[in-house]
């Protein structure tokens, strides 16, 4: 009898633990900003994006063998110009569009450094669309962000402007150059907010 009672007690504890685990898993909060995510650097190190709180960001999916790849030069110029004011470009290599980012992490880093003098942060290669999309990009593409609105990433070099508080304030199409007057106006307006 005591063995049955013991088994029942252990089973009951296991059920309570399981139910508690389910409840806590379901109560996890949805992200409220672009800074609520953990990603990996191109070197494979964990990065908590909350370290960028207080900065204005330009998040871009990039590729090394694309017709838009020369945008790296303008992205670097933008990063260098505004970095002292609390600005950073965050680049996420992606091979989903025409297989235009086939390289390994070291190759991507070398390409960016040698060809464009990139000093802004590069992150691990990710997917930006579909079931395998990185959580950050699932979040970014779900937002009603002007001028582009929600929806899939259309190609390499799509751009998201993130304010100092982590809120996404603008989304620009791949062909919008990093030095586009409208894009610069939004970045500068966000930098003016202290």
Phi, psi and omega in degrees: 000316181292330177293318177297317179298317180298316179297317178298318180297313179297317178299317179299317178297319179297320180294318178299316180297317181295315180296318177299320179295319179295315181299315182291327178293324182284336183272003177301133184287146174286150179298142179248357177203168179290349182267005181271015186244153172249132180229181176241140175291169180296342177270003177086009180272142179292135179230123174270114184296348177296344177295344180267003178303135183095353178250156170266135184238152168238108180265127187223135170271128190238164177207148185271343186236045184242154175298339180266000182306326177302346175299340175308320181298315180289325177298318179294319179297318178297313179301313182295319183294316188259352182305319180298341180266002180095048181234146175212143169268133174243117187252130181242101177301144182212137182250018185279346186247101178064021180052043187267006172225069184279347189291158172283164182309314182295323178294318180297313179302313181297315179302312183295320182289311185291316186274331186228002179060033185298127175241353179282161184295133173251142182244174183295154179295132184226173168260145182247349179229159173083186183299328182272008181298142177299143180309320178302316182285330173299319179293309183303318184280354179270349189274150176276062185267131178274154000275351187272331181078187182284168177130171183301155171291133186271334181189182176297149174073030169285144191235137176237126175265128181242129180285174183301335181270003179090358180279137179281122186253344180199153177224131183235145180295157181308320183284352175289116184287151179301339178258017177300133183305321181293318178296314179298321180300317180291316178300313181295323178296321179289323178294331179289342178279124182254000000 
